[in-house]
Amino acid sequence: MRSRKLLTRSRKLLALPIAGSLIGALWALPAGARLGTEVAPDVTDSSEVTDPSPELTPVPVAGPFEFPWSIGFLPDGAILVTEKPGRLQLIRAGSAMQEVGGVPLVLSGAHAGLLDVAVDLDFARTGTLYLSYAHGTEIASTIRVLKARLDLPAHALVDQQVIFESDPPAAGLEQLGGRIALTRDGHLLLTLGDRWEGKRAQDLSDHAGSIIRIRLDGTVPEDNPFFSVAGAKREIWSYGHRNPQGLAIEPMSGQVWSVEHGPQGGDELNRIEAGLNYGWPIISSGLDYGGSPIGVGNAAAGMEPPVHHWTLPVAPSGLTVARDGDRLKAWVGSLAGQMVVQLTVQQGQVRRERHLLEGELGRVRDIRRGPDDLLYVITDDPAGWLYQLQPTTEQVAQDEAR
């Protein structure tokens, strides 16, 4: 099986050269020309959608990592990977990975630890990174965002500043969220889970169950939707979320997208807009853990339905998007499904869903589109790996002939 071959190969490698010369036109091909089977627009049950022969080859880049969580790309071609126990690793082509010093002490366990890394869009000038991580104790923990400069010669984080901390603290180390996305107009978005207390997601005086928006220095923009609402957390951008584990921004339009975990079923893809209520726990397509419907059903006045939901659990984690004409392509990592899900969104609806590499890599924690226009994934495992997803030789030949 390919998975066994990959594992055997992975154990022999610490870091492989990062391929940058493959054809990026893979993502510009017409829909249906690659990566699997078309799905009828009204199919939402991921168990009915399979891809027996995806035209992608996973190539190990670096590892093993201890429960890696996020991927970041530097302008010089280096790659950053976070590990939940509290390590930040730097990978360069042809070299062994190097641990970056100066990472703050994190609260690690269950879903908690060092989570996302976001590279400043002007990193070549600023050298700035943003890290999200769990802080505090198991009975009173928060999610922090750290802004720091990466001193590359010293392989260390310097000039550190905590620019956000969720409030109020909560018990337990699950349902944390933690994904970061940076906008081109100088803002930072962060997802925050409901911490297993669904009612918190409907409480504007509580950061839990929301997506927040701040400036890169930690201050709150006056045009945030609840900035002037008495008692509300001014940072909240959208609310009614359960556990958003993927966050991505369309490069050209700036449109924000998120994927989040439902309970039993009800995993969602959402188009995020300022001030909207995404309904959790009042509306959901999932069931509670006793098998009963949640809230009032899957729709209610004043609450935003998902663009897409899965009937059976996918456990989405990680999201990257790209525009292809009037279609949006979204790639989602899947923990429970152990695969990459590709969605084609057109006119506000998912028109096609494909399952890639199902069961071949393990639990996919994060997926990113690299500067070479190829996809990169990391696997959620005590010995997880970073893979580059390359088009097959046959696919490259087709691309070059176009």
Secondary structure, DSSP 8 states (H G I E B T S, - for coil): -HHHHHHHHHHT-SB------S-GGGGGS-TTSSSS----TT---GGG---SS-SEEEEEEEEEESSEEEEEE-TTS-EEEEETTTEEEEE-TTS--EEEB-------BTTBSEEEEEE-TTHHHH-EEEEEEEEEETTEEEEEEEEEEEETTTTEEEEEEEEEE-SS-BSSS-S-EEEEEE-TTSEEEEEE--TT-GGGGG-TTS-TTEEEEEETTS---TTSTTTTSTTS-TTEEEE--S-EEEEEE-TTT--EEEEE--SBS-EEEEEE-TT-B--TTTB-SSB-TTS-B-TTBS--TT----SEEESS---EEEEEEEEETTEEEEEEEETTTTEEEEEEEETTEEEEEEEESTTTS--EEEEEE-TTS-EEEEE-STTEEEEEEEE-HHHHHHHHH-
